[in-house]
Amino acid sequence: MSITIDGWLKAALDKRSFRTRTGDEMQVQEFVLTYMDEGGKWANDLCLEAKGDDIRKLSLLKPNDLLRVTFTPSSREYNGRWFTSCRVSALSSNKLVGQEVNTDDLPGDL
């Protein structure tokens, strides 16, 4: 199941590199997306995980740029604790196609 959400880039975190089970080199970059609840009253943050070309796209963006992200949430258990990750399957922004983004509509506390 994929979920699509619109929001603002709050922060792009450091890239991590590791080897997969098959020995391939993999890079992952987490980023924080701020989005408004359905009533538009409260801002919420969501940490997402980008791979491949989406890491390059993130490098072209700066905080408060508007984004549309499609991701798949996934949970797993480790030592009796549950962890959830949100893996990006599509990331887009008006800025990535050369259009300027109006940040006047951003809530003041972002």
N, C-alpha and C positions, 0 to 999 in steps of 0.2 A: 504494500500500500504506500503510495507516495502522497505527500502533502506539499502544497504550494502556499507560500506566505510572502507578503510584501513587508519591507521594513527598511531600516537604516543601518549601515555598517557602523558599529560602535568601536570595534577593535579587531585587527588582524593579529593573531598570536604568532609566535615563532614556529617555523617549519620544523618538523621532525623527520628524520630518515631512519629506516630500519630495513632489515632483510625479512622477506616473507619465508614461509615454510619451504618454498621451492628454491630459495636462494636469490630471488630477484630483489633488486633495490627498489624501495617504495618511499615516496615522500607524502606526508600528510600535513595540512595546515588547518588549525582550528581558527574560527573567527566568531565574533559575537554579533548577532543581529538583534536590533531593538525593534519591536513591533507593538502596535496598539491592540488592546483587547477588542472584542467585537463591538462593545459599546463606545469605543474610542476614548475612554476615560483614563485608562491606566496603561503605562508603558511597561513592557515585559522584555526580558533579555533571553536569548536562546543561543547556546553554543553549538555550532555546526562544524562538520569535518569535511574539508575539501581535498580532492586528489587531482592529479593530472593537470589538464588544461585549466581547471578552475583555480588552481594555485596561481597560474599566470594572470588570470583575470583579476584575482584579488590584489595582485601587485600594482595594478593600474588604478585602483580605487583608494579613496581616503575616507577618514571618518565622516559620517553624516551623508555619504552618497546613498541614494535610494537603490534598493536591490529587490529583485524577485528571485526567490530561491525555491527549488523543488528538492525535497529530501525524503529519505526513507528512514524512519526511526527503527532501531533495533536494540533489544535488551539481551543481556547474558548474565549468567550467574557465575561468580568466582568466590570460592571459600565462604559460601553462605550469604554473600551480598550481591545485590543486583546493580548492574551498571547499564545505562542507556546511552547510545550514540545516535547522532543524526547525520547520516552520510548524504552529502549533496549529490544529486544526479543532474541538476541544471542550475546555472547561476547566470542571471542577466541583469543589466543596468542600462539606463538610457545613456549614461556616460560612456559605456563601452562601445556604443554605436555613434558617438560624436555629438550627442545632444546634451546641452547643459541641464543640470538638475536644479530646480528651485527649492532651496532649503528654508524658505520663509514659513512653510507650513509645519516645520518640525516643532514638536513640543519644546518648551523652554528648558526642561530639565534633562534633555538628552545630552 
